């Protein structure tokens, strides 16, 4: 049963993830506010929600019954124990990055939908998601340090930074002109960072399996590029809206 759930979730996860990798660029290339921009944006959101949900489903089944989902278990007891521990680490990280994906996409959608009216950002559901992402970040970073998992350390800090930023936006006293647009842009780019990093961490890393430095670069490059793009576009639109 667990194997069936895992296999089905994995298939849907990979399919939706592949679609999201492509769909991420469509709204960026289309005219802002156009029908096509909105339509492809919705497709991207649906794909990312699916990625987050199936990521949690995969990780949960793996944590509950690891032997049922490991395709080639090691022969010796010690090797099998190490294999299970390694997979559990990956699944724990997958849960957190799925949470990051969910929160960034949902925040971007809500900000665009309600614009300067931020009451919906303070709903119990969204508030709990932002707080969970923020508070679990240091836990993830510390756990990553103890387990020597660089990605967990990076994304623990990133999750806290993102979550705290969302909370600050939701509760700040006043907004500048069209600040909601910049917030929407940053949230959606942040979701793309999570999408591409997950691809390189769980799938694309096989391309660099014998090249440790390239693997590390593939993990961190989406975040670095995304941060630079967010800073550049935020400054650009802030200057434009101020004129």
Secondary structure, 3 states (H helix, E strand, C coil): CHHHHHHHHHHHHHHHHHHHHHHHHHHHHCCCCCHHHHHHHHHHHHHHHHHHHHHHHHHHHHHHCHHHHCCCCCCCHHHHHHHHHHHHHHHHHHHHHHHHHHHHHHHHHHHHHHCCCCHHHHCHHHHHHHHHHHHHHHHHHHHHHHHCCHHHHHHHHHHHHHHHHHHHHHHCCCCCCCHHHHHHHHHHHHHHHHHHHHHHHHCHHHHHCCCHHHHHHHHHHHHHHHHHHHHHHHHHHHHHHHC
